[in-house]
């Protein structure tokens, strides 16, 4: 399924509904510190994760991409969130090849895994997100790189996100990609993103590990996708409208019909776009929503 061919009305009517769901659905955002308009005035930054967790059941830790943080940071987040809350951790940039010139040694892998150990010990680790850069194309060398990541990450569940179109160029290459991920027990990240140039992937709903399916939304702002920006929120300056959320909700249901659990994550972190769209998605999927708070968001 490509972004230009999202579910037709007929497909939407035949897509799984809430009564046919196979597993649990979680909806949230990438990071929680960016959504300043979401939080009550005067709320301390250290208390934002607790407030966020009152409204959503999953979040991506984004700071882990920039540096290896001390384990005490993760312990604090564990203590401030409900028992059934889940964190997905974005892999350190050295491990995904974003920081060229720095080697992803076994020692770096070990230090990264040790940092988020509190999530593992508390049962709050959802998965680790390996988002590879736009120059990471579909070659045997890069497949070997992914296999090496699997070896170094032990038994931690992994998510794989591509930002190079060659992984899904044609049906044959697409099936090769999905078969490769299935063989390694990896969860493919279904992506909604601007369709411009080679540094992107079309939207294909795929479940490569039944334990976890993943849908990640970057918005559809073609003008900023490759732009040099002062902050990443500028690149993801896009708010989905109701029709787009309705279409994407059907994609989420298709994933959930094949998986034990599905996470739907909004990475359009300009202003309050991500949290507002996440609430719209919960509404579209008939998931529980704190309606008193929703009125403040819209």
KARA-V511979 format. One record per residue. N is the residue number from 0. D_LAST is the distance of its C-alpha to the last C-alpha in whole Angstrom. Layout:
# KARA-V511979
n=<N | N>
d_last=<D_LAST | D_LAST>
This chain:
# KARA-V511979
n=<0 | 1 | 2 | 3 | 4 | 5 | 6 | 7 | 8 | 9 | 10 | 11 | 12 | 13 | 14 | 15 | 16 | 17 | 18 | 19 | 20 | 21 | 22 | 23 | 24 | 25 | 26 | 27 | 28 | 29 | 30 | 31 | 32 | 33 | 34 | 35 | 36 | 37 | 38 | 39 | 40 | 41 | 42 | 43 | 44 | 45 | 46 | 47 | 48 | 49 | 50 | 51 | 52 | 53 | 54 | 55 | 56 | 57 | 58 | 59 | 60 | 61 | 62 | 63 | 64 | 65 | 66 | 67 | 68 | 69 | 70 | 71 | 72 | 73 | 74 | 75 | 76 | 77 | 78 | 79 | 80 | 81 | 82 | 83 | 84 | 85 | 86 | 87 | 88 | 89 | 90 | 91 | 92 | 93 | 94 | 95 | 96 | 97 | 98 | 99 | 100 | 101 | 102 | 103 | 104 | 105 | 106 | 107 | 108 | 109 | 110 | 111 | 112 | 113 | 114 | 115 | 116 | 117 | 118 | 119 | 120 | 121 | 122 | 123 | 124 | 125 | 126 | 127 | 128 | 129 | 130 | 131 | 132 | 133 | 134 | 135 | 136 | 137 | 138 | 139 | 140 | 141 | 142 | 143 | 144 | 145 | 146 | 147 | 148 | 149 | 150 | 151 | 152 | 153 | 154 | 155 | 156 | 157 | 158 | 159 | 160 | 161 | 162 | 163 | 164 | 165 | 166 | 167 | 168 | 169 | 170 | 171 | 172 | 173 | 174 | 175 | 176 | 177 | 178 | 179 | 180 | 181 | 182 | 183 | 184 | 185 | 186 | 187 | 188 | 189 | 190 | 191 | 192 | 193 | 194 | 195 | 196 | 197 | 198 | 199 | 200 | 201 | 202 | 203 | 204 | 205 | 206 | 207 | 208 | 209 | 210 | 211 | 212 | 213 | 214 | 215 | 216 | 217 | 218 | 219 | 220 | 221 | 222 | 223 | 224 | 225 | 226 | 227 | 228 | 229 | 230 | 231 | 232 | 233 | 234 | 235 | 236 | 237 | 238 | 239 | 240 | 241 | 242 | 243 | 244 | 245 | 246 | 247 | 248 | 249 | 250 | 251 | 252 | 253 | 254 | 255 | 256 | 257 | 258 | 259 | 260 | 261 | 262 | 263 | 264 | 265 | 266 | 267 | 268 | 269 | 270 | 271 | 272 | 273 | 274 | 275 | 276 | 277 | 278 | 279 | 280 | 281 | 282 | 283 | 284 | 285 | 286 | 287 | 288 | 289 | 290 | 291 | 292 | 293 | 294 | 295 | 296 | 297>
d_last=<31 | 30 | 26 | 28 | 29 | 26 | 26 | 28 | 27 | 30 | 29 | 26 | 28 | 30 | 28 | 28 | 26 | 25 | 28 | 30 | 28 | 31 | 29 | 27 | 23 | 21 | 18 | 17 | 17 | 20 | 21 | 18 | 20 | 18 | 14 | 15 | 11 | 11 | 14 | 15 | 17 | 21 | 20 | 23 | 23 | 25 | 23 | 20 | 21 | 22 | 18 | 17 | 19 | 18 | 15 | 17 | 20 | 21 | 21 | 23 | 26 | 26 | 28 | 31 | 31 | 32 | 35 | 36 | 35 | 37 | 37 | 36 | 32 | 32 | 33 | 31 | 28 | 30 | 30 | 27 | 25 | 26 | 29 | 27 | 25 | 26 | 26 | 27 | 29 | 29 | 33 | 35 | 35 | 39 | 39 | 37 | 39 | 36 | 39 | 42 | 45 | 44 | 46 | 44 | 47 | 47 | 47 | 43 | 42 | 43 | 42 | 38 | 39 | 40 | 37 | 35 | 37 | 36 | 33 | 36 | 38 | 35 | 34 | 30 | 31 | 29 | 31 | 32 | 30 | 33 | 31 | 34 | 34 | 35 | 38 | 39 | 40 | 42 | 45 | 47 | 47 | 43 | 44 | 46 | 44 | 41 | 44 | 45 | 42 | 42 | 45 | 44 | 41 | 43 | 41 | 38 | 35 | 35 | 32 | 33 | 31 | 33 | 32 | 35 | 35 | 39 | 38 | 37 | 39 | 40 | 41 | 44 | 42 | 39 | 41 | 43 | 40 | 38 | 42 | 42 | 39 | 40 | 44 | 42 | 40 | 37 | 33 | 32 | 29 | 27 | 25 | 23 | 24 | 25 | 28 | 31 | 34 | 35 | 33 | 31 | 31 | 30 | 28 | 30 | 29 | 32 | 33 | 36 | 36 | 35 | 34 | 31 | 29 | 26 | 23 | 22 | 20 | 20 | 19 | 21 | 21 | 25 | 26 | 25 | 26 | 30 | 29 | 30 | 27 | 27 | 25 | 24 | 20 | 21 | 23 | 20 | 18 | 16 | 12 | 13 | 12 | 12 | 16 | 17 | 15 | 17 | 20 | 20 | 19 | 23 | 24 | 23 | 25 | 28 | 28 | 27 | 30 | 33 | 32 | 32 | 28 | 26 | 23 | 20 | 19 | 17 | 19 | 17 | 16 | 15 | 13 | 10 | 11 | 13 | 11 | 7 | 10 | 12 | 10 | 10 | 13 | 14 | 13 | 15 | 18 | 18 | 18 | 17 | 13 | 13 | 11 | 11 | 9 | 7 | 6 | 6 | 4 | 0>
